[in-house]
């Protein structure tokens, strides 16, 4: 049985996002990681040059410091990440994955590979889906900004 809400694109995106988060929760359970912690580790793994600033990490993940700081504290307590003051500007904190964090991320990525198939359902290419979702995200951000300025 379908209801009127099933015809709303926003509801379909909401339920897809929720289902994705639930699937990741199950994949991440053996490592005791949350989905945002996993995403932070993915972003940090891309940086081999001494870590990112906490501010840059927050910008990239679209998280404020109130959300990001406890997340990073937990990753550091588990030995997956390290935080240190910048040598040039002590107000700046840099965060990087540890070798244990990199090894854990490699194992998690291998386990999470099954999720890519669910996204594509045997059709298309991941790049096509990423481009479409990126366009939707940018359109929604632009619309939200436009509505904010109109108010």
Secondary structure, DSSP 8 states (H G I E B T S, - for coil): ---GGGG-HHHHHHHHHHHHHHHHHHHHGGGT--HHHHHHHHHHHT--SS-EEHHHHHHHHT--HHHHHHHHHHHHHTTSEEEEE-SS-TT-EEEEE-HHHHHHHHHHHHHHHHHHHHHHTTSS-HHHHHHHHHHHHHHHHHHHHHHHHH-
